[in-house]
Amino acid sequence: MTLAPSLFLKCFCALIFVPFSSVSSGANGTETAEERVARLKRELMEAEAAAEAKSSPSGKSPSGGEIPVGALVIVEAKEGGGGSGFIAEMKGRKFFVTNIHVLAAARGAMLWTVDGQELQLPDIAFLSKKRDLAIVPLNWTGNALMISNSLAFDDVSIGDRITVMGNSDGAGVATKLRGDVDGIGPEEIEISAKFVPGNSGSPIVHDKLGKVIGIVSYMKDLSQKDKWTEDSELSDIRRFGFRLDGEIEWHRISLEDLYEQGELFANFEERTYLLARTIYMLKNKRTIMTGYASHDSLGYLFEPFGENFSWRRGLASANNIRKLDDFVDGLERELISDRSSTKKALKVNYFKERFEQVDSLRDYSQGELKQVSF
């Protein structure tokens, strides 16, 4: 499934590519080619706005940065936290729009519009193969946001004012964050609005157009700058969203399958970070993270340090050394135990790419563990 340009964009393209022989040179007060293009573009933008206003339940098109709050969705996760999303019209249908990583973690979650309507999702979703973007078809008669079908056609530029509205910090209330477009790429945009966890899935609305030009997705921490960026004026934390225009290749999946994929990856990621933290503290601080003893799958590694382990004698005890060696062997086993099976089981492209990123930390941790000795 691929998103195509809007009907008006197609009409516009068909009209502007006319033979030069049919366009006047502009002498004697007639239109030049440039004037004709400008007029056609203006007329088509007005026609598109009128059509969108007609299809809006309120009969009005949200312009000038106005955001119909009934189209904003708060995702309240079952075990705390959450994310954001919104309802938008695409290809003549209404969809719930959010990030793949938000929807995949939404098993048992409550979805509410900001004006209090509960959202029920069917067991089907469409995932972008290259972007952190998920859409779920809805039978919806309420408000919906408008999406820019072409940032180029809509003259979206660096420096334009934008608004991000969503569930900041997963607090369960909608917040409005102002900012600018800092950068535009083929699939992503960078913005200055200081969104935080919980804003994932929030719409990035162009203030002047009143249209969604992207969806909040992730942040990059560049606080550790290298020699090439240390004198840069760029912020230490940079924020990015994915564009919703252009050619998007979609993959259909059931929500149940998506939940399973998300849980599989989340388990691998959580184990990876816990193992990496444990190995770091063991190698660099000579500290055993006994607080992890209650962990479901890794807690057993820490059990020997609760019985017959002489903390007072430390490395002077042969029994202590033996238990520490067994601990290192156990960490090494766990670093490789689920790598192959997880990689094989992941089918969603987003999680396959994230797996490669997280798996590189396993490689690093293995190298660190080899340097541990007692």
C-alpha positions, 0 to 999 in steps of 0.5 A: 500500500503506497500513499500517492499525492492528493488529487489537487496535487495531481491536477496542479502538476497536469496544469503547470506542465503545458507546452511553451507554445501555448503560454504567452510571453507576457507582452501586451499585458497577458500572463507570463508562464510564471504568473500562470503557475502562481495563479494556478497554485493559488487557486488550487490551494484555495480549492483544496482548503475549501474541500477540506473545510467542507469535509470537516464535521465542524464545517471549518478548516483548522487554519492558522495553527488551530488544532481540533483537540477532539482529534488528539489521542492520549495512549495510557499504558497498562503499567504506567507511561504511555504515548500520543497519537491523533486521528487524521484523514488519509486517502479519503479514510480516517486513521489513528496515527502514531509511532510503531513503537507506541502502538506495539507497546499498547496491549491493554492500553486505554486510548482517549481523545482529549475531549474524553471519547474512548477509542476502540481499535480494530485488530489490524494496522499498517506499518511503514517499512522505513519510518516509525509510523503506524496507522489503524483504520477507523470508523470515525465521524468526529474531528480529524487533522489534515495532513500535508500531502507534500511539504514542497507543494505547501512551501514548508521551510526551515524556520517555519513555526510549528506546534507539537501537542500530545501526552508529555511524560505520559502524564495523561494530559495534553500539552502544547509545545511551540517551536520551529522547523530546524531541518528537512530531510527526505523522510524526517524533519528536525524541530526545536519544540522540546518534546519529551517521552510521552510525546512520541506519536504527537502530530507536528502541526505547521502553525500557518497551514494548520496541517500535520507535517510530521509525527514526533518520533525520537531524540538524539543526545549529542552531549558528548561532542567530538572535535567536529561538533564541539564548536557547533551551535546545535543543541545537545538534545536534537529532536526528530519526527517522520514526515507523512508525505511522499511515497510510503510503503506499508506492511499490513499486520494484526495488532496481536502480532504487532504486540508480540513483536514489540514485547519480544524486542522490549524484552531483548532490549531490557535484558541488554541494558541490564547486562551492560550495566551489570558488566560495567559496574563489575569491571569499572566499579568492582560492584555487584548489582545485587538489586537485580536479584528479583529480575525475572530472567536474570535474577538467578545470576545474583543468588550466590551473593546472598548466601555463603558469600563473605563480603568482608573477606572479598577476594581473599576468599577462594569461595568468593573467587569461585562464585565470581568466576561462575557469575562471569560465566553466567553473564557470558551465557546470557549475552548470547542466549537469546540473540539468535532466537530474537533476531530470527523471530523479529519480522517487523522492519522497525524492530529488526533495525532497532535489534541491530542497534541494541545488539551492538551493545551486546558485542561491546559488553562481551568485549568488556567482560573479557577484561574482567578478572579477579 
